[in-house]
Amino acid sequence: MGPERDERCDLTELLASQCGCPKHRGGEVIERPETVGQAFEAMYDGFCSACEHRIEVGQMIARLADDPGYVHAGRCPR
């Protein structure tokens, strides 16, 4: 029997065995909630509803569509 076929990652398009995304390296996968409007600079400190890490003044954030909270715009920092 031959080797199993190595699937491609939906996020990076690399082979799963070569991918470094959280799904394939064993880390936490954060689902991105739906946001509305344009991203903007945070005027106050707070917490990201997606990754639960701190939002600092000046970071780019976006308002959640179905929740009164905010998330980091783009990718959450780790």
N, C-alpha and C positions, 0 to 999 in steps of 0.2 A: 504494500500500500504506500502511495506517495505522500509527501508532506502536505499538510493542510494548507489551503489557500489563505494568504495573509490579506485580510480585508483592509480597505482604506478608511481612514478617520474622516468623519463628516466635517469636522472643524478645520483640520490642517491639510487634508487631502494626502497626507503621508501614509505609508503602510503602518498599520497598528503597531507592529513590532519596532518601528523606528520613530514613532510619534512620542512627543514629550508633553502632550496635553494632560490635564488632570485625570481624564477618563482612562487613559492608557498608562500613565505612570503611577496610578494608585492614589492620586490625591482626590480632594473634594471637588465635585462638579457643581458649579453654581448656576442655577437656572436664572436667566435674565427675565425679570418681569417686564410687562409692557409699560412704556412710558408715553407721555404726551408732551407736545410742544418742543421747543428748542432747548438744548443744553445751555446752562449758564453758570457763572461763577458763584459759588456759595458765599453768602454774606455772613453766615453764622456757622459755628461748629455744630456737628450733629452726628448721626449714625446712619450708615447705609442699610436700607431694608433688604438688600440682596445678600451682602457678605457680612453684615453686622459689624464692620470695622468703622473706625472713626472717619467722618467727613470733616475736613479742615477748611477754614476760610480760604477762598481762592481756588479750591479744587473745582473742576467742572462737574456739575450734577444735573440730574433730570428729575422731573416730577413723575410719580407713578400714576398710571391710568386709573386703577381701581382701589387706591389706598391714599391716605393723606401724606404718606412719606416720600422720601427722595432716595435716589441711588446714584452711585458714581456714574458719570457719563462714559460710555465705551466700556472698557474692561476694568473690573475692580482691582485695585492694587493689592499685592500680597507681600 
